[in-house]
Amino acid sequence: MRKINIAIDGPSGVGKSSISNRLAEHNHMTHLDTGAMYRCVALAIRQNDVALDDEMALQQLLDTIRISFDGPVVYLNGNDVTEAIKVNEISNFTSKIATIPMVRERMVALQQKATEPKNFIVDGRDIGTTVLPDAEVKIFLSASPKARAERRYNEYVEKGIESDYETIYQDIVARDYQDTHRKVSPLRKADDAIEVDTSDLTIDEVEEVVQDIIDKAL
């Protein structure tokens, strides 16, 4: 089977990471979760109390930060931060720091270098448009804010995390606005991407639809 790169884009809470993990395992590919990379930067900024207007301190943090993956486990400077980067506070802050050109340039460079050998499934918000504009397969996952809020709320309930549906819904709406209106690499569907609306689909059904698109490309 020829080696290809697959770009999966879409808004917050649409299930990009979960689908990418499944597809990577099924196709013997490597999943690069770019959203987790940005969340790690957001967490590191919070932990080190770096002011966003302190360019020197921010650049130093970006130059020394270490992000790695072991399957679904995410490590920041050697520490497991898989759950820490998923809390709402970090999620909302991530959208803010993702608008900083210095941050995006560093992350995009790391992502492009990592995926040069091909055989990667990369998910995020600007993969098909900016990070991997030449990806052999481009998917844009979409879903209504209501459907995404319900999924996230149910996920939190299952994990025993205290949450409020209305707060989650409003956060998703706000995040969508931030992501689609930012000046640097805004969230948008690449012209050659195939859109899959997941609002009324189970995760198994989404995987089946996207796998069919991949099979046709191979």
Protein Blocks (a to p, Z undefined) as FASTA:
>chain_A
ZZdddddeddehilmmmmmmmmmmmnopacddfklmmmmmmmmmmmnopafklmklmmmm
mmmpccddehjbcceehiacklmmmpmklmmmmmmmmmpmklmmmmmmmmmmmmmngoia
cddjklmmmmmmmbfbdcdddddfklmmmmmmmmmmmnopacdfklmmmmmmmmmmmmmm
pmbhpadddfkbccddfklacfklmmmmmmmmmmmmZZ
